[in-house]
Amino acid sequence: MSVPLPPGATGLENIDPDQIKTFKDFLISYNKLTELCFTDCISDFTSRSIKGKEEKCALNCLEKFLKVNQRISQRFQEFQVLANESAIAAAQKMGGS
Amino acid sequence: MSQKEVQNMQMIQELEIEMMADMYNRLTAACHKKCIPPVYGDPEIAKGEAVCIDRCVAKFLDIHERIGKKLGQLSMQDEALLKK
């Protein structure tokens, strides 16, 4: 049986705990993504097969999800930088006086 | 600092990072739900959706901070009451 390895790992012997964490995060977001796109795109259960429209919807959903996440992460980082800067400024004010 | 103190500090830092990640995941889920309608005719983010996401992230973090402040106040009050 083949065990799926985290990307970048060369063998089972030496896997970095950080890699496992990243891989776990990836799997979690994969599951969330499946849940979201399935709920939003698949609602016809009169047939077993996935229709062209359903597949298109799910693939668009995936692509958009990734873009939305990217955008959110950009905005989040911007706030993070701002918060850090003001924390540093406050610390300097305290230490400088 | 003693070894115990260093250890505790590390634990607190790890917890802070973990909670930050949890907050981030919740933010992502909330803003996706609020800004992206469940119709996927197009894989691009629409203009209005992009603006919505930007505001949603800003507002979420703003509220997070405000609630944190209030929570801090309330727990200080509680502690003061308990000491009486």
N, CA and C atoms of all chains as a GROMACS GRO file, in nm:
protein
  543
    1MET      N    1   0.085  -0.119   0.000
    1MET     CA    2   0.000   0.000   0.000
    1MET      C    3   0.088   0.124   0.000
    2SER      N    4   0.055   0.221  -0.082
    2SER     CA    5   0.139   0.341  -0.085
    2SER      C    6   0.081   0.448   0.008
    3VAL      N    7   0.170   0.504   0.085
    3VAL     CA    8   0.130   0.610   0.177
    3VAL      C    9   0.153   0.745   0.109
    4PRO      N   10   0.053   0.831   0.101
    4PRO     CA   11   0.078   0.962   0.040
    4PRO      C   12   0.172   1.044   0.129
    5LEU      N   13   0.280   1.093   0.070
    5LEU     CA   14   0.379   1.167   0.147
    5LEU      C   15   0.357   1.317   0.130
    6PRO      N   16   0.390   1.394   0.234
    6PRO     CA   17   0.384   1.539   0.216
    6PRO      C   18   0.477   1.581   0.104
    7PRO      N   19   0.439   1.680   0.025
    7PRO     CA   20   0.525   1.722  -0.085
    7PRO      C   21   0.662   1.765  -0.032
    8GLY      N   22   0.768   1.724  -0.098
    8GLY     CA   23   0.902   1.761  -0.055
    8GLY      C   24   0.968   1.654   0.029
    9ALA      N   25   0.891   1.561   0.085
    9ALA     CA   26   0.950   1.455   0.166
    9ALA      C   27   1.005   1.346   0.074
   10THR      N   28   1.127   1.301   0.104
   10THR     CA   29   1.188   1.203   0.014
   10THR      C   30   1.159   1.061   0.060
   11GLY      N   31   1.136   1.042   0.187
   11GLY     CA   32   1.106   0.908   0.236
   11GLY      C   33   1.033   0.919   0.368
   12LEU      N   34   0.992   0.803   0.419
   12LEU     CA   35   0.917   0.807   0.545
   12LEU      C   36   1.007   0.830   0.666
   13GLU      N   37   1.140   0.805   0.646
   13GLU     CA   38   1.230   0.810   0.762
   13GLU      C   39   1.251   0.950   0.818
   14ASN      N   40   1.279   1.044   0.726
   14ASN     CA   41   1.306   1.178   0.780
   14ASN      C   42   1.208   1.282   0.729
   15ILE      N   43   1.095   1.290   0.798
   15ILE     CA   44   0.998   1.394   0.766
   15ILE      C   45   1.001   1.497   0.877
   16ASP      N   46   1.013   1.619   0.836
   16ASP     CA   47   1.017   1.733   0.926
   16ASP      C   48   0.876   1.754   0.984
   17PRO      N   49   0.864   1.775   1.117
   17PRO     CA   50   0.730   1.799   1.174
   17PRO      C   51   0.658   1.917   1.108
   18ASP      N   52   0.736   2.015   1.063
   18ASP     CA   53   0.677   2.130   0.995
   18ASP      C   54   0.608   2.088   0.866
   19GLN      N   55   0.673   1.993   0.796
   19GLN     CA   56   0.615   1.943   0.671
   19GLN      C   57   0.484   1.872   0.697
   20ILE      N   58   0.480   1.797   0.806
   20ILE     CA   59   0.356   1.726   0.841
   20ILE      C   60   0.245   1.826   0.872
   21LYS      N   61   0.280   1.930   0.944
   21LYS     CA   62   0.183   2.035   0.977
   21LYS      C   63   0.128   2.100   0.849
   22THR      N   64   0.219   2.134   0.757
   22THR     CA   65   0.177   2.195   0.630
   22THR      C   66   0.086   2.101   0.553
   23PHE      N   67   0.126   1.973   0.552
   23PHE     CA   68   0.049   1.872   0.479
   23PHE      C   69  -0.090   1.857   0.542
   24LYS      N   70  -0.095   1.860   0.674
   24LYS     CA   71  -0.222   1.849   0.744
   24LYS      C   72  -0.313   1.967   0.709
   25ASP      N   73  -0.253   2.088   0.711
   25ASP     CA   74  -0.330   2.208   0.675
   25ASP      C   75  -0.385   2.195   0.533
   26PHE      N   76  -0.301   2.143   0.444
   26PHE     CA   77  -0.344   2.125   0.306
   26PHE      C   78  -0.462   2.029   0.298
   27LEU      N   79  -0.453   1.918   0.370
   27LEU     CA   80  -0.562   1.819   0.366
   27LEU      C   81  -0.690   1.876   0.425
   28ILE      N   82  -0.675   1.955   0.531
   28ILE     CA   83  -0.794   2.015   0.592
   28ILE      C   84  -0.862   2.110   0.495
   29SER      N   85  -0.782   2.193   0.426
   29SER     CA   86  -0.844   2.289   0.333
   29SER      C   87  -0.902   2.216   0.211
   30TYR      N   88  -0.839   2.106   0.173
   30TYR     CA   89  -0.892   2.021   0.065
   30TYR      C   90  -1.031   1.970   0.102
   31ASN      N   91  -1.045   1.921   0.225
   31ASN     CA   92  -1.175   1.871   0.271
   31ASN      C   93  -1.281   1.981   0.278
   32LYS      N   94  -1.239   2.097   0.328
   32LYS     CA   95  -1.333   2.209   0.339
   32LYS      C   96  -1.380   2.251   0.201
   33LEU      N   97  -1.284   2.255   0.109
   33LEU     CA   98  -1.312   2.294  -0.029
   33LEU      C   99  -1.412   2.198  -0.092
   34THR      N  100  -1.390   2.071  -0.073
   34THR     CA  101  -1.482   1.970  -0.126
   34THR      C  102  -1.622   1.992  -0.070
   35GLU      N  103  -1.630   2.012   0.060
   35GLU     CA  104  -1.759   2.032   0.123
   35GLU      C  105  -1.831   2.153   0.066
   36LEU      N  106  -1.757   2.265   0.058
   36LEU     CA  107  -1.815   2.390   0.009
   36LEU      C  108  -1.866   2.376  -0.134
   37CYS      N  109  -1.780   2.327  -0.223
   37CYS     CA  110  -1.815   2.322  -0.365
   37CYS      C  111  -1.922   2.216  -0.390
   38PHE      N  112  -1.919   2.109  -0.312
   38PHE     CA  113  -2.023   2.007  -0.328
   38PHE      C  114  -2.158   2.066  -0.288
   39THR      N  115  -2.163   2.134  -0.172
   39THR     CA  116  -2.291   2.192  -0.126
   39THR      C  117  -2.343   2.296  -0.223
   40ASP      N  118  -2.250   2.380  -0.276
   40ASP     CA  119  -2.295   2.490  -0.362
   40ASP      C  120  -2.330   2.443  -0.504
   41CYS      N  121  -2.267   2.337  -0.551
   41CYS     CA  122  -2.282   2.302  -0.693
   41CYS      C  123  -2.367   2.178  -0.720
   42ILE      N  124  -2.372   2.086  -0.627
   42ILE     CA  125  -2.441   1.959  -0.655
   42ILE      C  126  -2.570   1.952  -0.575
   43SER      N  127  -2.682   1.959  -0.647
   43SER     CA  128  -2.810   1.950  -0.575
   43SER      C  129  -2.911   1.861  -0.648
   44ASP      N  130  -2.869   1.808  -0.763
   44ASP     CA  131  -2.959   1.720  -0.838
   44ASP      C  132  -2.920   1.575  -0.814
   45PHE      N  133  -3.008   1.501  -0.745
   45PHE     CA  134  -2.976   1.362  -0.717
   45PHE      C  135  -3.070   1.265  -0.789
   46THR      N  136  -3.115   1.307  -0.908
   46THR     CA  137  -3.196   1.217  -0.988
   46THR      C  138  -3.107   1.133  -1.079
   47SER      N  139  -2.978   1.167  -1.082
   47SER     CA  140  -2.886   1.089  -1.164
   47SER      C  141  -2.754   1.070  -1.092
   48ARG      N  142  -2.689   0.956  -1.118
   48ARG     CA  143  -2.563   0.924  -1.051
   48ARG      C  144  -2.447   1.002  -1.112
   49SER      N  145  -2.456   1.033  -1.240
   49SER     CA  146  -2.341   1.093  -1.308
   49SER      C  147  -2.335   1.244  -1.284
   50ILE      N  148  -2.211   1.294  -1.286
   50ILE     CA  149  -2.190   1.438  -1.270
   50ILE      C  150  -2.210   1.504  -1.406
   51LYS      N  151  -2.298   1.599  -1.412
   51LYS     CA  152  -2.327   1.668  -1.538
   51LYS      C  153  -2.216   1.768  -1.570
   52GLY      N  154  -2.210   1.803  -1.699
   52GLY     CA  155  -2.109   1.902  -1.741
   52GLY      C  156  -2.120   2.030  -1.662
   53LYS      N  157  -2.242   2.074  -1.640
   53LYS     CA  158  -2.264   2.200  -1.568
   53LYS      C  159  -2.215   2.189  -1.423
   54GLU      N  160  -2.240   2.073  -1.362
   54GLU     CA  161  -2.198   2.053  -1.223
   54GLU      C  162  -2.046   2.053  -1.212
   55GLU      N  163  -1.981   1.986  -1.307
   55GLU     CA  164  -1.835   1.982  -1.303
   55GLU      C  165  -1.778   2.121  -1.323
   56LYS      N  166  -1.832   2.195  -1.419
   56LYS     CA  167  -1.785   2.330  -1.447
   56LYS      C  168  -1.800   2.415  -1.321
   57CYS      N  169  -1.916   2.406  -1.258
   57CYS     CA  170  -1.943   2.482  -1.136
   57CYS      C  171  -1.840   2.447  -1.028
   58ALA      N  172  -1.815   2.317  -1.008
   58ALA     CA  173  -1.723   2.274  -0.903
   58ALA      C  174  -1.581   2.322  -0.932
   59LEU      N  175  -1.539   2.316  -1.059
   59LEU     CA  176  -1.404   2.359  -1.093
   59LEU      C  177  -1.390   2.511  -1.081
   60ASN      N  178  -1.495   2.585  -1.121
   60ASN     CA  179  -1.494   2.730  -1.101
   60ASN      C  180  -1.488   2.762  -0.953
   61CYS      N  181  -1.564   2.686  -0.875
   61CYS     CA  182  -1.570   2.704  -0.730
   61CYS      C  183  -1.430   2.687  -0.670
   62LEU      N  184  -1.360   2.583  -0.713
   62LEU     CA  185  -1.223   2.557  -0.666
   62LEU      C  186  -1.131   2.674  -0.699
   63GLU      N  187  -1.135   2.717  -0.826
   63GLU     CA  188  -1.044   2.824  -0.870
   63GLU      C  189  -1.073   2.953  -0.794
   64LYS      N  190  -1.202   2.982  -0.779
   64LYS     CA  191  -1.240   3.105  -0.711
   64LYS      C  192  -1.202   3.099  -0.563
   65PHE      N  193  -1.222   2.982  -0.502
   65PHE     CA  194  -1.187   2.961  -0.362
   65PHE      C  195  -1.039   2.995  -0.339
   66LEU      N  196  -0.953   2.945  -0.427
   66LEU     CA  197  -0.810   2.970  -0.413
   66LEU      C  198  -0.779   3.119  -0.427
   67LYS      N  199  -0.846   3.183  -0.525
   67LYS     CA  200  -0.822   3.326  -0.545
   67LYS      C  201  -0.871   3.407  -0.425
   68VAL      N  202  -0.987   3.370  -0.373
   68VAL     CA  203  -1.042   3.440  -0.256
   68VAL      C  204  -0.949   3.425  -0.137
   69ASN      N  205  -0.900   3.302  -0.116
   69ASN     CA  206  -0.808   3.278  -0.004
   69ASN      C  207  -0.681   3.361  -0.018
   70GLN      N  208  -0.632   3.369  -0.141
   70GLN     CA  209  -0.511   3.446  -0.167
   70GLN      C  210  -0.534   3.593  -0.133
   71ARG      N  211  -0.649   3.645  -0.176
   71ARG     CA  212  -0.680   3.785  -0.150
   71ARG      C  213  -0.693   3.811   0.000
   72ILE      N  214  -0.764   3.722   0.069
   72ILE     CA  215  -0.782   3.738   0.214
   72ILE      C  216  -0.646   3.736   0.283
   73SER      N  217  -0.559   3.646   0.240
   73SER     CA  218  -0.428   3.637   0.305
   73SER      C  219  -0.346   3.764   0.281
   74GLN      N  220  -0.359   3.822   0.160
   74GLN     CA  221  -0.289   3.949   0.133
   74GLN      C  222  -0.337   4.057   0.228
   75ARG      N  223  -0.469   4.074   0.237
   75ARG     CA  224  -0.526   4.178   0.324
   75ARG      C  225  -0.484   4.155   0.469
   76PHE      N  226  -0.491   4.027   0.512
   76PHE     CA  227  -0.456   3.992   0.650
   76PHE      C  228  -0.312   4.032   0.679
   77GLN      N  229  -0.223   4.002   0.585
   77GLN     CA  230  -0.082   4.036   0.604
   77GLN      C  231  -0.062   4.186   0.615
   78GLU      N  232  -0.137   4.262   0.534
   78GLU     CA  233  -0.126   4.407   0.541
   78GLU      C  234  -0.161   4.457   0.681
   79PHE      N  235  -0.267   4.401   0.738
   79PHE     CA  236  -0.305   4.442   0.874
   79PHE      C  237  -0.200   4.401   0.976
   80GLN      N  238  -0.145   4.282   0.955
   80GLN     CA  239  -0.042   4.229   1.042
   80GLN      C  240   0.078   4.324   1.046
   81VAL      N  241   0.120   4.369   0.928
   81VAL     CA  242   0.233   4.460   0.917
   81VAL      C  243   0.202   4.590   0.991
   82LEU      N  244   0.083   4.644   0.969
   82LEU     CA  245   0.042   4.767   1.037
   82LEU      C  246   0.046   4.751   1.188
   83ALA      N  247  -0.011   4.639   1.237
   83ALA     CA  248  -0.016   4.616   1.381
   83ALA      C  249   0.124   4.606   1.438
   84ASN      N  250   0.213   4.536   1.366
   84ASN     CA  251   0.352   4.523   1.410
   84ASN      C  252   0.420   4.658   1.419
   85GLU      N  253   0.400   4.739   1.316
   85GLU     CA  254   0.464   4.870   1.312
   85GLU      C  255   0.419   4.955   1.430
   86SER      N  256   0.290   4.953   1.459
   86SER     CA  257   0.243   5.038   1.569
   86SER      C  258   0.290   4.984   1.703
   87ALA      N  259   0.304   4.850   1.713
   87ALA     CA  260   0.356   4.791   1.837
   87ALA      C  261   0.501   4.834   1.858
   88ILE      N  262   0.579   4.831   1.750
   88ILE     CA  263   0.720   4.872   1.759
   88ILE      C  264   0.730   5.019   1.797
   89ALA      N  265   0.646   5.101   1.733
   89ALA     CA  266   0.647   5.244   1.761
   89ALA      C  267   0.613   5.270   1.908
   90ALA      N  268   0.513   5.198   1.960
   90ALA     CA  269   0.473   5.214   2.100
   90ALA      C  270   0.586   5.173   2.194
   91ALA      N  271   0.654   5.063   2.159
   91ALA     CA  272   0.764   5.014   2.243
   91ALA      C  273   0.878   5.115   2.244
   92GLN      N  274   0.906   5.174   2.127
   92GLN     CA  275   1.013   5.273   2.119
   92GLN      C  276   0.980   5.396   2.202
   93LYS      N  277   0.854   5.437   2.197
   93LYS     CA  278   0.810   5.552   2.274
   93LYS      C  279   0.831   5.528   2.424
   94MET      N  280   0.797   5.405   2.467
   94MET     CA  281   0.812   5.368   2.608
   94MET      C  282   0.958   5.365   2.648
   95GLY      N  283   1.039   5.301   2.561
   95GLY     CA  284   1.180   5.283   2.594
   95GLY      C  285   1.260   5.412   2.577
   96GLY      N  286   1.219   5.495   2.480
   96GLY     CA  287   1.296   5.614   2.445
   96GLY      C  288   1.288   5.725   2.547
   97SER      N  289   1.174   5.735   2.615
   97SER     CA  290   1.155   5.850   2.705
   97SER      C  291   1.231   5.836   2.834
   98MET      N  292   1.624   3.422   3.338
   98MET     CA  293   1.499   3.346   3.345
   98MET      C  294   1.526   3.198   3.370
   99SER      N  295   1.442   3.137   3.451
   99SER     CA  296   1.460   2.994   3.478
   99SER      C  297   1.411   2.912   3.359
  100GLN      N  298   1.448   2.785   3.360
  100GLN     CA  299   1.409   2.698   3.250
  100GLN      C  300   1.257   2.685   3.242
  101LYS      N  301   1.198   2.681   3.361
  101LYS     CA  302   1.052   2.670   3.369
  101LYS      C  303   0.985   2.790   3.302
  102GLU      N  304   1.041   2.908   3.329
  102GLU     CA  305   0.986   3.030   3.271
  102GLU      C  306   0.998   3.029   3.119
  103VAL      N  307   1.114   2.986   3.069
  103VAL     CA  308   1.136   2.980   2.925
  103VAL      C  309   1.036   2.884   2.862
  104GLN      N  310   1.019   2.768   2.927
  104GLN     CA  311   0.925   2.668   2.877
  104GLN      C  312   0.782   2.724   2.869
  105ASN      N  313   0.742   2.789   2.978
  105ASN     CA  314   0.607   2.845   2.981
  105ASN      C  315   0.588   2.952   2.876
  106MET      N  316   0.692   3.034   2.857
  106MET     CA  317   0.684   3.139   2.757
  106MET      C  318   0.665   3.077   2.619
  107GLN      N  319   0.741   2.970   2.592
  107GLN     CA  320   0.728   2.902   2.463
  107GLN      C  321   0.587   2.848   2.444
  108MET      N  322   0.534   2.789   2.553
  108MET     CA  323   0.398   2.734   2.544
  108MET      C  324   0.297   2.843   2.512
  109ILE      N  325   0.313   2.957   2.578
  109ILE     CA  326   0.221   3.068   2.556
  109ILE      C  327   0.232   3.119   2.412
  110GLN      N  328   0.356   3.128   2.365
  110GLN     CA  329   0.377   3.174   2.227
  110GLN      C  330   0.314   3.078   2.126
  111GLU      N  331   0.334   2.948   2.150
  111GLU     CA  332   0.275   2.849   2.060
  111GLU      C  333   0.123   2.859   2.060
  112LEU      N  334   0.068   2.877   2.180
  112LEU     CA  335  -0.078   2.889   2.191
  112LEU      C  336  -0.127   3.012   2.115
  113GLU      N  337  -0.053   3.122   2.125
  113GLU     CA  338  -0.092   3.244   2.055
  113GLU      C  339  -0.094   3.222   1.904
  114ILE      N  340   0.009   3.152   1.854
  114ILE     CA  341   0.016   3.126   1.710
  114ILE      C  342  -0.101   3.037   1.667
  115GLU      N  343  -0.128   2.935   1.750
  115GLU     CA  344  -0.237   2.843   1.718
  115GLU      C  345  -0.371   2.917   1.714
  116MET      N  346  -0.392   3.007   1.812
  116MET     CA  347  -0.518   3.081   1.818
  116MET      C  348  -0.530   3.179   1.702
  117MET      N  349  -0.416   3.234   1.661
  117MET     CA  350  -0.414   3.324   1.547
  117MET      C  351  -0.456   3.248   1.422
  118ALA      N  352  -0.404   3.128   1.406
  118ALA     CA  353  -0.438   3.046   1.290
  118ALA      C  354  -0.586   3.011   1.292
  119ASP      N  355  -0.637   2.981   1.410
  119ASP     CA  356  -0.779   2.948   1.424
  119ASP      C  357  -0.865   3.068   1.385
  120MET      N  358  -0.824   3.185   1.433
  120MET     CA  359  -0.898   3.307   1.400
  120MET      C  360  -0.894   3.331   1.249
  121TYR      N  361  -0.779   3.309   1.190
  121TYR     CA  362  -0.764   3.328   1.046
  121TYR      C  363  -0.857   3.235   0.968
  122ASN      N  364  -0.863   3.109   1.010
  122ASN     CA  365  -0.951   3.014   0.943
  122ASN      C  366  -1.097   3.056   0.954
  123ARG      N  367  -1.134   3.103   1.071
  123ARG     CA  368  -1.272   3.149   1.090
  123ARG      C  369  -1.302   3.270   1.005
  124LEU      N  370  -1.206   3.362   0.998
  124LEU     CA  371  -1.221   3.482   0.915
  124LEU      C  372  -1.243   3.442   0.768
  125THR      N  373  -1.159   3.351   0.722
  125THR     CA  374  -1.168   3.306   0.582
  125THR      C  375  -1.307   3.247   0.555
  126ALA      N  376  -1.353   3.159   0.643
  126ALA     CA  377  -1.482   3.095   0.623
  126ALA      C  378  -1.594   3.199   0.625
  127ALA      N  379  -1.587   3.291   0.723
  127ALA     CA  380  -1.694   3.390   0.738
  127ALA      C  381  -1.701   3.482   0.616
  128CYS      N  382  -1.586   3.532   0.571
  128CYS     CA  383  -1.588   3.628   0.461
  128CYS      C  384  -1.622   3.559   0.328
  129HIS      N  385  -1.582   3.435   0.314
  129HIS     CA  386  -1.620   3.362   0.192
  129HIS      C  387  -1.772   3.348   0.191
  130LYS      N  388  -1.826   3.310   0.304
  130LYS     CA  389  -1.971   3.289   0.312
  130LYS      C  390  -2.047   3.419   0.288
  131LYS      N  391  -1.995   3.529   0.343
  131LYS     CA  392  -2.067   3.656   0.331
  131LYS      C  393  -2.051   3.722   0.195
  132CYS      N  394  -1.938   3.700   0.128
  132CYS     CA  395  -1.910   3.777   0.006
  132CYS      C  396  -1.924   3.698  -0.125
  133ILE      N  397  -1.915   3.567  -0.120
  133ILE     CA  398  -1.917   3.491  -0.245
  133ILE      C  399  -2.048   3.414  -0.256
  134PRO      N  400  -2.138   3.457  -0.346
  134PRO     CA  401  -2.263   3.384  -0.362
  134PRO      C  402  -2.239   3.245  -0.422
  135PRO      N  403  -2.320   3.147  -0.386
  135PRO     CA  404  -2.294   3.009  -0.429
  135PRO      C  405  -2.332   2.982  -0.575
  136VAL      N  406  -2.293   3.070  -0.664
  136VAL     CA  407  -2.315   3.049  -0.807
  136VAL      C  408  -2.179   3.063  -0.874
  137TYR      N  409  -2.137   2.959  -0.945
  137TYR     CA  410  -2.000   2.962  -0.996
  137TYR      C  411  -1.997   2.958  -1.149
  138GLY      N  412  -2.053   3.061  -1.213
  138GLY     CA  413  -2.050   3.069  -1.358
  138GLY      C  414  -1.913   3.110  -1.407
  139ASP      N  415  -1.835   3.169  -1.319
  139ASP     CA  416  -1.707   3.227  -1.359
  139ASP      C  417  -1.606   3.206  -1.248
  140PRO      N  418  -1.483   3.166  -1.284
  140PRO     CA  419  -1.384   3.142  -1.178
  140PRO      C  420  -1.317   3.269  -1.125
  141GLU      N  421  -1.349   3.384  -1.182
  141GLU     CA  422  -1.285   3.508  -1.136
  141GLU      C  423  -1.363   3.568  -1.020
  142ILE      N  424  -1.291   3.647  -0.937
  142ILE     CA  425  -1.358   3.722  -0.831
  142ILE      C  426  -1.417   3.847  -0.896
  143ALA      N  427  -1.546   3.870  -0.879
  143ALA     CA  428  -1.609   3.990  -0.935
  143ALA      C  429  -1.563   4.113  -0.857
  144LYS      N  430  -1.572   4.230  -0.924
  144LYS     CA  431  -1.531   4.356  -0.861
  144LYS      C  432  -1.594   4.376  -0.724
  145GLY      N  433  -1.727   4.366  -0.720
  145GLY     CA  434  -1.800   4.388  -0.596
  145GLY      C  435  -1.760   4.288  -0.489
  146GLU      N  436  -1.734   4.165  -0.530
  146GLU     CA  437  -1.694   4.061  -0.436
  146GLU      C  438  -1.557   4.095  -0.376
  147ALA      N  439  -1.468   4.147  -0.460
  147ALA     CA  440  -1.334   4.183  -0.413
  147ALA      C  441  -1.343   4.293  -0.307
  148VAL      N  442  -1.423   4.395  -0.336
  148VAL     CA  443  -1.441   4.505  -0.239
  148VAL      C  444  -1.500   4.450  -0.110
  149CYS      N  445  -1.598   4.361  -0.125
  149CYS     CA  446  -1.662   4.299  -0.008
  149CYS      C  447  -1.558   4.225   0.076
  150ILE      N  448  -1.471   4.148   0.012
  150ILE     CA  449  -1.368   4.073   0.085
  150ILE      C  450  -1.277   4.168   0.163
  151ASP      N  451  -1.232   4.274   0.094
  151ASP     CA  452  -1.141   4.369   0.160
  151ASP      C  453  -1.206   4.428   0.285
  152ARG      N  454  -1.330   4.471   0.271
  152ARG     CA  455  -1.400   4.530   0.386
  152ARG      C  456  -1.425   4.426   0.495
  153CYS      N  457  -1.460   4.305   0.449
  153CYS     CA  458  -1.491   4.199   0.545
  153CYS      C  459  -1.370   4.168   0.632
  154VAL      N  460  -1.251   4.156   0.570
  154VAL     CA  461  -1.129   4.126   0.646
  154VAL      C  462  -1.102   4.239   0.746
  155ALA      N  463  -1.112   4.363   0.697
  155ALA     CA  464  -1.087   4.478   0.784
  155ALA      C  465  -1.183   4.480   0.901
  156LYS      N  466  -1.311   4.458   0.872
  156LYS     CA  467  -1.412   4.464   0.977
  156LYS      C  468  -1.398   4.351   1.078
  157PHE      N  469  -1.367   4.233   1.025
  157PHE     CA  470  -1.351   4.116   1.113
  157PHE      C  471  -1.239   4.143   1.214
  158LEU      N  472  -1.124   4.193   1.163
  158LEU     CA  473  -1.011   4.219   1.252
  158LEU      C  474  -1.043   4.331   1.350
  159ASP      N  475  -1.116   4.432   1.302
  159ASP     CA  476  -1.158   4.544   1.387
  159ASP      C  477  -1.244   4.492   1.502
  160ILE      N  478  -1.344   4.412   1.467
  160ILE     CA  479  -1.434   4.357   1.569
  160ILE      C  480  -1.356   4.266   1.665
  161HIS      N  481  -1.263   4.188   1.609
  161HIS     CA  482  -1.181   4.099   1.691
  161HIS      C  483  -1.109   4.180   1.799
  162GLU      N  484  -1.055   4.293   1.757
  162GLU     CA  485  -0.982   4.378   1.850
  162GLU      C  486  -1.075   4.439   1.955
  163ARG      N  487  -1.188   4.492   1.907
  163ARG     CA  488  -1.284   4.555   2.000
  163ARG      C  489  -1.335   4.455   2.103
  164ILE      N  490  -1.371   4.335   2.055
  164ILE     CA  491  -1.421   4.234   2.148
  164ILE      C  492  -1.312   4.195   2.246
  165GLY      N  493  -1.189   4.187   2.197
  165GLY     CA  494  -1.077   4.155   2.285
  165GLY      C  495  -1.062   4.257   2.396
  166LYS      N  496  -1.073   4.385   2.360
  166LYS     CA  497  -1.061   4.493   2.459
  166LYS      C  498  -1.170   4.482   2.565
  167LYS      N  499  -1.295   4.466   2.516
  167LYS     CA  500  -1.410   4.456   2.606
  167LYS      C  501  -1.395   4.336   2.699
  168LEU      N  502  -1.354   4.224   2.639
  168LEU     CA  503  -1.335   4.101   2.716
  168LEU      C  504  -1.231   4.123   2.826
  169GLY      N  505  -1.125   4.194   2.790
  169GLY     CA  506  -1.020   4.226   2.888
  169GLY      C  507  -1.076   4.309   3.001
  170GLN      N  508  -1.154   4.411   2.964
  170GLN     CA  509  -1.217   4.497   3.066
  170GLN      C  510  -1.304   4.415   3.160
  171LEU      N  511  -1.390   4.332   3.098
  171LEU     CA  512  -1.483   4.254   3.178
  171LEU      C  513  -1.411   4.159   3.273
  172SER      N  514  -1.303   4.095   3.223
  172SER     CA  515  -1.236   3.999   3.312
  172SER      C  516  -1.160   4.072   3.423
  173MET      N  517  -1.114   4.196   3.393
  173MET     CA  518  -1.051   4.276   3.499
  173MET      C  519  -1.153   4.311   3.607
  174GLN      N  520  -1.273   4.352   3.560
  174GLN     CA  521  -1.381   4.384   3.654
  174GLN      C  522  -1.412   4.263   3.743
  175ASP      N  523  -1.423   4.148   3.678
  175ASP     CA  524  -1.454   4.024   3.750
  175ASP      C  525  -1.350   3.996   3.856
  176GLU      N  526  -1.224   4.010   3.816
  176GLU     CA  527  -1.115   3.984   3.910
  176GLU      C  528  -1.122   4.079   4.028
  177ALA      N  529  -1.148   4.206   3.998
  177ALA     CA  530  -1.158   4.307   4.104
  177ALA      C  531  -1.273   4.273   4.200
  178LEU      N  532  -1.384   4.227   4.141
  178LEU     CA  533  -1.499   4.189   4.223
  178LEU      C  534  -1.466   4.071   4.314
  179LEU      N  535  -1.393   3.974   4.256
  179LEU     CA  536  -1.360   3.854   4.333
  179LEU      C  537  -1.268   3.887   4.450
  180LYS      N  538  -1.185   3.988   4.432
  180LYS     CA  539  -1.089   4.022   4.538
  180LYS      C  540  -1.155   4.090   4.656
  181LYS      N  541  -1.271   4.152   4.629
  181LYS     CA  542  -1.339   4.226   4.736
  181LYS      C  543  -1.386   4.135   4.849
   0.00000   0.00000   0.00000
